[in-house]
Amino acid sequence: MSQSQISAVRLDGPAAARAQDAFRLVYAEVFAEPPYAETEAAVSAAFRRFRAQTRKSTFLGALATAEGGQPVGMAYGYALSPQTGWWDQLTELVPEEMRREDGHRTFGLMELAVRAAWRRQGVARSLHETLLAAVDAERVLLNVHPDSRAAVAAYRAWGYRKVGDAHPWAGAPLHDVMLLDLG
């Protein structure tokens, strides 16, 4: 499939909630692969969170589809609140100025995934650019499994830098925490 046949659109929370099946299809397929190996139970839990996340006023999503509307990739996130626990998950403390959140400063990129048949065609970059074009924040923060080498390489190429390591949820393997300054 060539990139010219793929389009990426930005969605607000209500539109993303209506497209939940497409987001779930991409998520379930991509995160079943190593190094993630997510089970159906993990996917179901992620999409219980997704419904709540889409109700956040700062939620933004992007969905890439092939001709005919077949979902091929997705990305989503939202601005981090002053009460975010994201920084508390790091294995080593970072300076207080880096941790400071005000509900607008940092966009948390929760997920970005492209189905295997459409990788290495610029779909991830297109999703990332589509999503961030509407982000009104100083920076973007994400967690990535370090064994997902292609993702880590893409984020570095797009300007992200590693700022620490974290266990993003109880029992999670160590992830790289990466930050992109938008200013």
Residue, then its C-alpha position, 0 to 999 in steps of 0.5 A: m500500500s503506498q502512502s498516497q492512498i493513506s490519509a490521516v485526520r485529526l479527531d477531537g474526543p467525541a469524534a475519536a469516541r465514535a471511531q473507537d472500533a478503528f482505534r481498538l483494531v489498530y491498538a489490538e493488532v500492534f500491541a499484540e506483537p513483541p515487545y508488548a504482547e498485550t492480551e485481550a484483557a489488556v486491550s479491553a482495559a486500555f479501551r475502558r481508559f480510552r473512553a474516559q480519555t476521550r472525554k477530556s477537553t484537551f484530548l486529540g486523536a489522529l486516525a490514518t486510513a487506507e482507501g475504503g476507510q480501513p484503519v492503518g494507524m492511530a495516535y492520541g493523547y491529551a494535556l497533562s493536568p497539574q495532578t498528573g502522576w506521570w513524573d512520579q513513575l520515573t525511577e530517578l527524580v527529575p528537577e522540579e521545573m521539569r515536573r511542573e504541569d499546569g494543564h497546558r504545558t505538556f501534551g502526553l502522547m499516550e499511543l502511536a501505532v501503525r499496523a505492520a503492512w503499512r509501516r515504513q511508509g511515513v504513516a507514523r510521521s503523518l499521524h504525529e504531524t497531524l496530531l501535533a499540528a493542533v497541540d497548544a503546548e510547550r512540549v510532548l511527553l511519551n513512554v516507549h518500550p526500549d525494545s521497540r527499536a523502530a519507535v525509539a529511532a523514529y522519536r529520536a529522528w523527530g527530535y525527542r530526547k530521553v529524560g528518564d526511565a519509568h514503570p508506567w503502570a504496576g508491573a510494567p517493564l521499564h520504559d524510556v521517557m522521552l520529551l519533545d520541546l515544541g518551542 
